[in-house]
Amino acid sequence: MATVSKVLFRGAATTTTGTTLYTTPAGSTAVVTNIVIENSAATTSTVTLALNSVPIATAVPLGANSITVIDLKQVLPATQTITGGASTTAVDIHISGVEIA
C-alpha cells in the first residue's frame, strides 16, 4: 500500500456551505491531518465544514483578518467527502492529509 502526503483542498471558500471540497478516490482511504482557515476580510466571517455529512464546524465565527488551525486525525474511506463553505469568499481553506491506496 502506498501512502502519499498531499493537499486535499486549497482555495477560496464558496458561499454554499455544502460545496464538495474533497472526495476520497475509489480504492483509497484518506486521513485528514489538519485544516487551516484564513479570513482576510475586515469583518467577522463564518465557516462550516463536514466530514461525510457529519459537521465538525457549523457557522463558526472567524475574526477579521484571522487564522484558525484545526489539528485532527480523521479517516475518510473511499468515496467519502469533505464539504464546506463560508459566509464570504474572503475565507480560504487549506486541508492537508494522506491518501492510502
N, CA and C atoms as an extended XYZ file, in Angstrom:
303
Properties=species:S:1:pos:R:3:atomname:S:1:resname:S:1:resid:I:1 pbc="F F F"
N         0.832       -1.182        0.000 N   MET     1
C         0.000        0.000        0.000 CA  MET     1
C         0.883        1.254        0.000 C   MET     1
N         0.564        2.170       -0.883 N   ALA     2
C         1.296        3.429       -0.956 CA  ALA     2
C         0.592        4.487       -0.113 C   ALA     2
N         1.381        5.225        0.649 N   THR     3
C         0.865        6.330        1.453 CA  THR     3
C         1.476        7.613        0.918 C   THR     3
N         0.615        8.552        0.525 N   VAL     4
C         1.083        9.790       -0.093 CA  VAL     4
C         0.529       10.981        0.682 C   VAL     4
N         1.423       11.821        1.220 N   SER     5
C         1.003       13.081        1.845 CA  SER     5
C         0.574       14.023        0.739 C   SER     5
N        -0.532       14.736        0.956 N   LYS     6
C        -0.979       15.628       -0.104 CA  LYS     6
C        -1.907       16.707        0.402 C   LYS     6
N        -2.081       17.702       -0.427 N   VAL     7
C        -3.078       18.741       -0.205 CA  VAL     7
C        -4.417       18.150       -0.651 C   VAL     7
N        -5.363       18.091        0.259 N   LEU     8
C        -6.682       17.573       -0.095 CA  LEU     8
C        -7.566       18.678       -0.676 C   LEU     8
N        -7.368       19.893       -0.190 N   PHE     9
C        -8.052       21.061       -0.760 CA  PHE     9
C        -7.271       22.302       -0.391 C   PHE     9
N        -7.211       23.237       -1.317 N   ARG    10
C        -6.620       24.544       -1.038 CA  ARG    10
C        -7.300       25.544       -1.953 C   ARG    10
N        -7.992       26.516       -1.346 N   GLY    11
C        -8.634       27.529       -2.164 CA  GLY    11
C        -9.623       28.357       -1.390 C   GLY    11
N       -10.251       29.264       -2.112 N   ALA    12
C       -11.257       30.141       -1.521 CA  ALA    12
C       -12.541       29.357       -1.270 C   ALA    12
N       -13.168       29.646       -0.157 N   ALA    13
C       -14.462       29.033        0.153 CA  ALA    13
C       -15.534       29.622       -0.756 C   ALA    13
N       -16.548       28.829       -1.013 N   THR    14
C       -17.728       29.367       -1.684 CA  THR    14
C       -18.731       29.756       -0.602 C   THR    14
N       -19.762       30.462       -0.984 N   THR    15
C       -20.786       30.839       -0.021 CA  THR    15
C       -21.887       29.777        0.075 C   THR    15
N       -21.675       28.636       -0.560 N   THR    16
C       -22.569       27.487       -0.425 CA  THR    16
C       -21.897       26.518        0.531 C   THR    16
N       -22.465       26.320        1.724 N   THR    17
C       -21.785       25.552        2.767 CA  THR    17
C       -21.700       24.057        2.473 C   THR    17
N       -22.430       23.561        1.507 N   GLY    18
C       -22.370       22.144        1.160 CA  GLY    18
C       -21.474       21.836       -0.028 C   GLY    18
N       -20.623       22.763       -0.412 N   THR    19
C       -19.730       22.556       -1.548 CA  THR    19
C       -18.747       21.421       -1.254 C   THR    19
N       -18.605       20.491       -2.186 N   THR    20
C       -17.646       19.395       -2.018 CA  THR    20
C       -16.235       19.933       -2.223 C   THR    20
N       -15.402       19.774       -1.191 N   LEU    21
C       -14.018       20.230       -1.249 CA  LEU    21
C       -13.068       19.092       -1.591 C   LEU    21
N       -13.454       17.863       -1.238 N   TYR    22
C       -12.593       16.706       -1.480 CA  TYR    22
C       -13.450       15.455       -1.445 C   TYR    22
N       -13.121       14.499       -2.319 N   THR    23
C       -13.737       13.168       -2.304 CA  THR    23
C       -12.615       12.146       -2.318 C   THR    23
N       -12.647       11.210       -1.371 N   THR    24
C       -11.637       10.155       -1.328 CA  THR    24
C       -11.795        9.277       -2.568 C   THR    24
N       -10.706        9.057       -3.310 N   PRO    25
C       -10.795        8.235       -4.516 CA  PRO    25
C       -11.222        6.791       -4.196 C   PRO    25
N       -11.879        6.157       -5.166 N   ALA    26
C       -12.242        4.749       -5.031 CA  ALA    26
C       -10.976        3.929       -4.817 C   ALA    26
N       -11.049        2.951       -3.946 N   GLY    27
C        -9.906        2.091       -3.690 CA  GLY    27
C        -8.868        2.699       -2.758 C   GLY    27
N        -9.179        3.857       -2.176 N   SER    28
C        -8.249        4.550       -1.287 CA  SER    28
C        -8.913        4.879        0.039 C   SER    28
N        -8.082        5.238        0.991 N   THR    29
C        -8.531        5.783        2.264 CA  THR    29
C        -7.751        7.068        2.475 C   THR    29
N        -8.418        8.094        2.980 N   ALA    30
C        -7.737        9.353        3.284 CA  ALA    30
C        -7.742        9.574        4.792 C   ALA    30
N        -6.691       10.213        5.266 N   VAL    31
C        -6.625       10.647        6.659 CA  VAL    31
C        -6.420       12.162        6.636 C   VAL    31
N        -7.396       12.885        7.154 N   VAL    32
C        -7.297       14.340        7.250 CA  VAL    32
C        -6.446       14.650        8.476 C   VAL    32
N        -5.361       15.412        8.284 N   THR    33
C        -4.448       15.676        9.400 CA  THR    33
C        -4.541       17.092        9.943 C   THR    33
N        -4.838       18.062        9.083 N   ASN    34
C        -5.050       19.411        9.610 CA  ASN    34
C        -5.789       20.280        8.608 C   ASN    34
N        -6.439       21.290        9.176 N   ILE    35
C        -7.204       22.251        8.386 CA  ILE    35
C        -6.816       23.649        8.873 C   ILE    35
N        -6.445       24.508        7.933 N   VAL    36
C        -6.140       25.898        8.249 CA  VAL    36
C        -7.184       26.751        7.535 C   VAL    36
N        -7.810       27.642        8.289 N   ILE    37
C        -8.846       28.512        7.734 CA  ILE    37
C        -8.409       29.953        7.961 C   ILE    37
N        -8.393       30.735        6.887 N   GLU    38
C        -7.920       32.116        6.962 CA  GLU    38
C        -9.021       33.056        6.491 C   GLU    38
N        -9.305       34.061        7.300 N   ASN    39
C       -10.296       35.075        6.949 CA  ASN    39
C        -9.569       36.382        6.658 C   ASN    39
N        -9.521       36.781        5.391 N   SER    40
C        -8.829       38.019        5.031 CA  SER    40
C        -9.771       39.221        5.003 C   SER    40
N       -11.031       38.998        5.372 N   ALA    41
C       -11.995       40.103        5.393 CA  ALA    41
C       -11.755       41.006        6.601 C   ALA    41
N       -12.158       42.247        6.484 N   ALA    42
C       -12.030       43.213        7.574 CA  ALA    42
C       -13.155       43.068        8.593 C   ALA    42
N       -14.037       42.096        8.358 N   THR    43
C       -15.146       41.833        9.274 CA  THR    43
C       -15.177       40.346        9.615 C   THR    43
N       -15.908       39.988       10.653 N   THR    44
C       -16.058       38.590       11.048 CA  THR    44
C       -16.797       37.816        9.962 C   THR    44
N       -16.329       36.611        9.682 N   SER    45
C       -16.981       35.698        8.742 CA  SER    45
C       -17.292       34.411        9.490 C   SER    45
N       -18.057       33.526        8.870 N   THR    46
C       -18.319       32.215        9.471 CA  THR    46
C       -17.900       31.134        8.494 C   THR    46
N       -17.588       29.954        9.041 N   VAL    47
C       -17.202       28.801        8.220 CA  VAL    47
C       -17.965       27.578        8.700 C   VAL    47
N       -18.304       26.714        7.740 N   THR    48
C       -18.964       25.443        8.021 CA  THR    48
C       -18.191       24.347        7.310 C   THR    48
N       -17.872       23.260        8.029 N   LEU    49
C       -17.168       22.113        7.457 CA  LEU    49
C       -17.806       20.831        7.960 C   LEU    49
N       -17.804       19.800        7.099 N   ALA    50
C       -18.326       18.494        7.488 CA  ALA    50
C       -17.484       17.393        6.847 C   ALA    50
N       -17.326       16.297        7.564 N   LEU    51
C       -16.668       15.098        7.048 CA  LEU    51
C       -17.750       14.054        6.828 C   LEU    51
N       -17.973       13.704        5.572 N   ASN    52
C       -19.005       12.752        5.180 CA  ASN    52
C       -20.354       13.097        5.809 C   ASN    52
N       -20.753       14.339        5.683 N   SER    53
C       -22.033       14.880        6.156 CA  SER    53
C       -22.146       15.003        7.672 C   SER    53
N       -21.072       14.745        8.409 N   VAL    54
C       -21.077       14.920        9.861 CA  VAL    54
C       -20.355       16.231       10.172 C   VAL    54
N       -21.058       17.203       10.732 N   PRO    55
C       -20.442       18.515       10.969 CA  PRO    55
C       -19.261       18.456       11.940 C   PRO    55
N       -18.204       19.198       11.591 N   ILE    56
C       -17.115       19.418       12.546 CA  ILE    56
C       -17.038       20.895       12.915 C   ILE    56
N       -17.669       21.750       12.120 N   ALA    57
C       -17.765       23.183       12.409 CA  ALA    57
C       -19.004       23.702       11.697 C   ALA    57
N       -19.917       24.285       12.444 N   THR    58
C       -21.152       24.796       11.851 CA  THR    58
C       -21.272       26.288       12.142 C   THR    58
N       -21.135       27.087       11.116 N   ALA    59
C       -21.235       28.547       11.221 CA  ALA    59
C       -20.355       29.095       12.348 C   ALA    59
N       -19.125       28.602       12.407 N   VAL    60
C       -18.175       29.047       13.429 CA  VAL    60
C       -17.628       30.421       13.032 C   VAL    60
N       -17.715       31.407       13.932 N   PRO    61
C       -17.204       32.740       13.586 CA  PRO    61
C       -15.684       32.793       13.507 C   PRO    61
N       -15.189       33.497       12.500 N   LEU    62
C       -13.761       33.748       12.319 CA  LEU    62
C       -13.562       35.252       12.395 C   LEU    62
N       -12.731       35.689       13.307 N   GLY    63
C       -12.479       37.119       13.447 CA  GLY    63
C       -11.891       37.722       12.190 C   GLY    63
N       -12.043       39.024       12.063 N   ALA    64
C       -11.470       39.741       10.924 CA  ALA    64
C        -9.967       39.511       10.866 C   ALA    64
N        -9.464       39.255        9.655 N   ASN    65
C        -8.026       39.076        9.425 CA  ASN    65
C        -7.398       38.069       10.390 C   ASN    65
N        -8.030       36.899       10.501 N   SER    66
C        -7.537       35.898       11.455 CA  SER    66
C        -7.326       34.539       10.790 C   SER    66
N        -6.635       33.681       11.526 N   ILE    67
C        -6.367       32.312       11.082 CA  ILE    67
C        -6.799       31.360       12.190 C   ILE    67
N        -7.437       30.258       11.800 N   THR    68
C        -7.807       29.200       12.732 CA  THR    68
C        -7.200       27.897       12.231 C   THR    68
N        -6.598       27.130       13.139 N   VAL    69
C        -5.986       25.856       12.787 CA  VAL    69
C        -6.720       24.750       13.530 C   VAL    69
N        -7.114       23.725       12.781 N   ILE    70
C        -7.751       22.542       13.368 CA  ILE    70
C        -6.808       21.374       13.144 C   ILE    70
N        -6.279       20.821       14.222 N   ASP    71
C        -5.397       19.660       14.139 CA  ASP    71
C        -6.235       18.429       14.468 C   ASP    71
N        -6.302       17.477       13.547 N   LEU    72
C        -7.134       16.306       13.750 CA  LEU    72
C        -6.573       15.111       13.000 C   LEU    72
N        -7.060       13.960       13.324 N   LYS    73
C        -6.709       12.729       12.612 CA  LYS    73
C        -8.024       11.992       12.372 C   LYS    73
N        -8.627       12.238       11.215 N   GLN    74
C        -9.915       11.639       10.881 CA  GLN    74
C        -9.795       10.846        9.586 C   GLN    74
N       -10.295        9.633        9.610 N   VAL    75
C       -10.221        8.723        8.465 CA  VAL    75
C       -11.465        8.890        7.597 C   VAL    75
N       -11.242        8.961        6.289 N   LEU    76
C       -12.335        9.003        5.311 CA  LEU    76
C       -12.157        7.834        4.343 C   LEU    76
N       -12.990        6.807        4.450 N   PRO    77
C       -12.911        5.699        3.493 CA  PRO    77
C       -13.264        6.149        2.067 C   PRO    77
N       -13.068        5.259        1.125 N   ALA    78
C       -13.312        5.540       -0.294 CA  ALA    78
C       -14.670        6.188       -0.510 C   ALA    78
N       -14.707        7.169       -1.349 N   THR    79
C       -15.864        7.944       -1.819 CA  THR    79
C       -16.483        8.874       -0.777 C   THR    79
N       -15.954        8.912        0.441 N   GLN    80
C       -16.475        9.866        1.413 CA  GLN    80
C       -15.925       11.264        1.114 C   GLN    80
N       -16.635       12.285        1.597 N   THR    81
C       -16.335       13.655        1.193 CA  THR    81
C       -16.047       14.595        2.373 C   THR    81
N       -15.388       15.686        2.025 N   ILE    82
C       -15.277       16.845        2.898 CA  ILE    82
C       -16.068       17.944        2.203 C   ILE    82
N       -17.011       18.550        2.914 N   THR    83
C       -17.794       19.642        2.356 CA  THR    83
C       -17.632       20.878        3.230 C   THR    83
N       -17.901       22.022        2.645 N   GLY    84
C       -17.805       23.231        3.438 CA  GLY    84
C       -18.093       24.471        2.636 C   GLY    84
N       -18.028       25.577        3.351 N   GLY    85
C       -18.248       26.885        2.753 CA  GLY    85
C       -18.151       27.936        3.833 C   GLY    85
N       -18.337       29.170        3.450 N   ALA    86
C       -18.209       30.276        4.392 CA  ALA    86
C       -19.208       31.368        4.032 C   ALA    86
N       -19.291       32.347        4.901 N   SER    87
C       -20.225       33.446        4.664 CA  SER    87
C       -19.700       34.433        3.625 C   SER    87
N       -18.410       34.308        3.271 N   THR    88
C       -17.797       35.191        2.278 CA  THR    88
C       -16.674       34.451        1.559 C   THR    88
N       -16.397       34.836        0.345 N   THR    89
C       -15.292       34.222       -0.404 CA  THR    89
C       -13.932       34.760        0.034 C   THR    89
N       -13.907       35.641        1.038 N   ALA    90
C       -12.635       36.119        1.598 CA  ALA    90
C       -12.028       35.090        2.549 C   ALA    90
N       -12.713       33.970        2.734 N   VAL    91
C       -12.209       32.884        3.583 CA  VAL    91
C       -11.513       31.855        2.696 C   VAL    91
N       -10.267       31.522        3.053 N   ASP    92
C        -9.518       30.477        2.348 CA  ASP    92
C        -9.406       29.266        3.259 C   ASP    92
N        -9.510       28.079        2.645 N   ILE    93
C        -9.436       26.822        3.394 CA  ILE    93
C        -8.287       25.996        2.831 C   ILE    93
N        -7.456       25.486        3.725 N   HIS    94
C        -6.322       24.625        3.364 CA  HIS    94
C        -6.479       23.330        4.137 C   HIS    94
N        -6.631       22.211        3.437 N   ILE    95
C        -6.819       20.906        4.092 CA  ILE    95
C        -5.699       19.985        3.642 C   ILE    95
N        -4.976       19.429        4.619 N   SER    96
C        -3.882       18.503        4.332 CA  SER    96
C        -4.180       17.134        4.915 C   SER    96
N        -3.525       16.128        4.337 N   GLY    97
C        -3.698       14.779        4.842 CA  GLY    97
C        -2.872       13.794        4.057 C   GLY    97
N        -3.237       12.526        4.162 N   VAL    98
C        -2.576       11.463        3.417 CA  VAL    98
C        -3.621       10.606        2.740 C   VAL    98
N        -3.273       10.073        1.592 N   GLU    99
C        -4.078        9.074        0.898 CA  GLU    99
C        -3.347        7.744        0.948 C   GLU    99
N        -4.069        6.697        1.264 N   ILE   100
C        -3.511        5.356        1.333 CA  ILE   100
C        -4.229        4.526        0.275 C   ILE   100
N        -3.468        3.992       -0.676 N   ALA   101
C        -4.071        3.225       -1.771 CA  ALA   101
C        -3.456        1.840       -1.836 C   ALA   101
